[in-house]
Amino acid sequence: MAEYITITTPVSRTMLQPLACGQQVRLNGILYTARDQAHRRMAQLLAGKKKLPFSLENQIIYYCGPNPAPAGRAVGACGPTTSGRMDAFTPALLSAGMAAMVGKGERSAAVIAAIRRHRAVYFATYSGCGALLSQHVQAVRLVCFGDLGTEAVYAFAVRDFPLIVAVDARGGNIYEQAGQA
């Protein structure tokens, strides 16, 4: 089994700096979920100079729309959403204090530049493994935008949630490295 680094939320930019693309991470603490519509609302609030319903400072957003919980579980399948769908909103959320995000797939050049500028990190997690990922979620709480259903913002209490550093704070990009192999 490959070695991994364990980090706990909230995360500081200093904590994220040593991470390098390709490293495996296990996350503990609170992981916020948000998809397209929640991102749109947060970006609109920020553009209107309004306060967000929760603080993004030093937090991680997981691009995920969780399924309802089966009996005895905190959540149903909770696999990652394609990250590029959030690219239009990501720079604003990074400016508002978000330290990292989790999803699947490549990011735009503008988002990678914003990641470098804000010394943030983009993590990927295992696509197609939503049921397996749900086993790392111990509790779920609705945070805001409940009218959006699965696209609302939820707080996941996670333990050893598996991540891979896809874009590090220096702009190292696992997707570019994979293309050079």
N, C-alpha and C positions, 0 to 999 in steps of 0.2 A: 504494500500500500504506500502510495506517495505521501511525503510529509506535507503537512499543512500548517498554516498559521491560524490561531484563534484570535478573533477580535470581538469586542463587546460594544454595543451601542450605548449612549451616543458616541460617535467617533470624531476625533479631532483631525484637522488637516495634518498635524504633526504625526499622528498615528498612521495616517495613510501614506505618507511620503516614502517610506522604505519599500512599500509593496511594488512588485515588478510584474509586468504582464506575463501571464502564464502561471503565476503562483496560485496554489490552491488555498482557500480560506474557509474556515468554519465560523459562522456568525452566531453570536448569542445576543439576546436582548430584544429590543423592539425594532421591527421592520415594518414600515408603512407601505401599504399597497395603494396604487393609483393607476388608472388607465387614462385613455384619451380624454374622456369628458371631464374627469376630475382635474386633469392637467389644464384643460381649457379654462375651467372655472378659476383655478388658482392663478393662472396667468392673467385672467381678466381682473381679478381682485388686485394683484400686484400692479397692473397697468393703471388701475384707478386709485392707486396709493392707499388701498384698504388693507386692513390686517387679515392675515390668513386665519382660519379656524384652529390651526395648530402651528407650532413653531417648526420650521424646517432646519433650524440651526443645528448643525452637526448630525443630521439624520440621514437615513438611507431610504429611498423610495424604491419599491419593488413593482415593476410593471406587471401587474397581475390582476385578474378578475376571479377571485376564488369561487369555487362551487360550494353549494350548501353542505353542511356537515352531516355525514351519516351518523347513526347512533353510536355514541361512545367516542367520537372524535371531535376535535376543535374545529376542523374545517374539512371540506372535501378536496378534490384535486385542485392544486394551486400552481400550475405551471406558468412559466414566463410568457409575456406578450412580446411581440416584435418591437424592439426598442425604437426603431426609426420612426414609428408613429408618434413618438413623443419629442422628436428632434426640434420641432418648432417652438416648444415650450421650455426645453431644457436650459438654455442660457439664462432665462429669467429666474428659474427655480434655483440654479446655482448661485446667481447673484443674491438671492434671498436666504442663502445659507446652507442649502442642501449640500452634503458632503460627498454623497455617492448615490449611485443608482444601480439597479439590477434588472436585467432583462435577457433578451437573446438577439443575436444578430449585430451587424455592423452599425456604426454611427456615422453621421455626416461629418465632413471636414469642419464645419462651423461648430458642431458639438465637441469634437476633439479639441479644437482650439479653446473653447470655453472650459473644458476639463483642465487643460494645461494652465490657463489663466487663473482659474480658481483653485488649483492644486487639488482637484477632486479625483475620484476614481469611478470607472464604469466596470461593474462586475457582470459576468454572464453566469447563468445557472443552467441546469440540464433541461433541455427542451424535450417534450414528450414524456416527462417523468413526473407529472403533476401529482399522481397518487403517492409516489415515493416522497416527493418534497413535502407533502402534507404531514408526513410522519414527524417532521422536524418542527411543526407548529404546535405549541402547547396550549395557547389560548388566542382568542380573536375578540376584538372590540371595535364596534363602529365608531369612527372618529368624526366624520362629517359627510355631507352630500348623500345622505341615506336614500334620497329619491332616485339616485342613479343605480340602485341595486348592486350588482356585482362590480360595477365601475365606481362605487363609492370609495372613500378612503377608509381603510381598516388598519388597525394596529395588530400585527401578529407578534406574539411573544414566541421567539424562536430559540431553538437549542441546536447547535452544531449544523446550522443551515449551510449546505455546500455551495460555495461560490468559486469562480475562477476570475482572476484579475484579467479583464479583457482589454481595457485601456487604463494605463497607470497615470499618475499625476504629471509625468514628464511627457506624456503623449505616446509612450510605447504601446503598440497596438497588436494584439495577438492575431487579428484577422490579416494584417499586412504580413506578419511573420509567417503565417501559415501559407500565404501565397508565394513566399520566397523559398519555401522548402523544396 
